[in-house]
Amino acid sequence: MIIPSLLDTDLYKLTMMQAVLHHFPWAMVEYEFTCRNEHVDFRLIADDIQKEIYDLCQMRFTPKELDYLRSLRFIKEDFVQFLRLFQFNPEFVCIKNDADGFALTIKGPWLHTILFEVPVLAIVSELYYAKCQPEPDFTLGRNKLKAKIQLVQESNQSDLNFLFSDFGTRRRFSYRWQAEIVDALVQQLPDHFWGTSNVHFAMKHHIRPVGTMAHEWLMGCQALGPKLVNSQRFALEHWAHEYRGDLGIALSDVVGFEAFLNDFDLYFAKLFDGCRHDSGDPLIWGNRLLSHYAKFNIDPRTKIAVFSDGLTFPKAIDLARHFKGKIKTSFGIGTNLTNDISSTPIQIVIKMTHCQGTPVAKISDSPGKQMCKEQGYLDYLFHVFQNKTESFASEHYIDSKFSGIGME
């Protein structure tokens, strides 16, 4: 089996699942698999994908795994008891494989489908590379990893305090390769390797599991909140109610950063520890975030900017240098860490498309990351949030003693 444990997933899937259990256990959702690369054919591995998903659906959380989750202070006992009974249902996954191509959709209760995303993507990724690259050059991969580790160690010379996490489960080359990478980072970069989003490896190595919320939390709230225009505030409010100060990093690009900042008012700016960047120019995003905190007389040096969009180690270290002394930084590195053995890593995603029978969308700040096939809803979403953004952009920013920090 490709997936050895139900904890072989990202932490934010479990944290969102707990929030769904407590706030929206009745919600129904749909997801769709997409590959952003052109001319990638998954039909030859469709039967293998189906078999691996069937095997996944036979798995249960072990007592040891449940005890580990129980040890995390933000995981509640009723959720652990729910997971004790939890099992994937294969009827919620539909794979189409014919002359028109490959398609994979997931449909069912949000509470019972939310965990499919990461293991299914890891299954597709590993099977794809096993087929197209059956004899990988692990020596080359180890040499690349050695160079990355050396680059991070050299950053110590400038007292950079560079911190990064492994975000690479969903697009990893293989479970074996990710396991080797995490082991090397734990051994050789104990002062820089902040943790991993993979809960299985976090438990195995006694390191920090990393993650808060994903796009689907805010996307689902587009359909669950009372008004679309207030959906981001609705999502952030329910998150804060669930975690009471834990897991305080807000995702900022579901409907574009400017529209997010319009909703991320003084209350949320003080309440949340920081924000995560996942699309658009990271320098512009970071400086814009500094200005936003300065507007509210909040010292940005007390907040965290988490960068996670297509990072390489040189790019992440450059960003850390740029924002040193201006705001705390952390970096989530995915594909470049766990899948640089392949010549052309595939960009595969599974994103929510509907909630409660209505469309939901991710606009993003980067071309190609937009997620919505229903143009009418997308036009409406743009209209609603563009109006807010235009109003927000016309505001007069207040000078403060922090306004000069990091402004270039």
Protein Blocks (a to p, Z undefined) as FASTA:
>chain_A
ZZlbfklccfklmmmmmmmmmmmmmbccddddddfbghiafklmmmmmmmmmmmmmmpcc
dfklmmmmmmpmkbcfklmmmmmmgccdfklpccdddfkbccddddddfklmmmmmmmmm
mmmmmmmmmmmmmbccfklmmmmmmmmmmmmmmmmmnonopacddfklmmgfbfklmmmm
mmmmmmmmmmlmnbdfblklmmmnopacedfbdfklmmmmmmmmmblklmmmmmmmmmmm
mnnopapaccfklnojklmmmmmcfklmmmpgbdcdfedjfklmmmmmmmmmmmnopafk
lpccddfehpafklmmmmmmmmgokaccddddfklmmommbmbdcddddddfbgghiacd
debjaehiagcfblklmmmmmmmmmmmmmmmmmpccdddfklmgopZZ
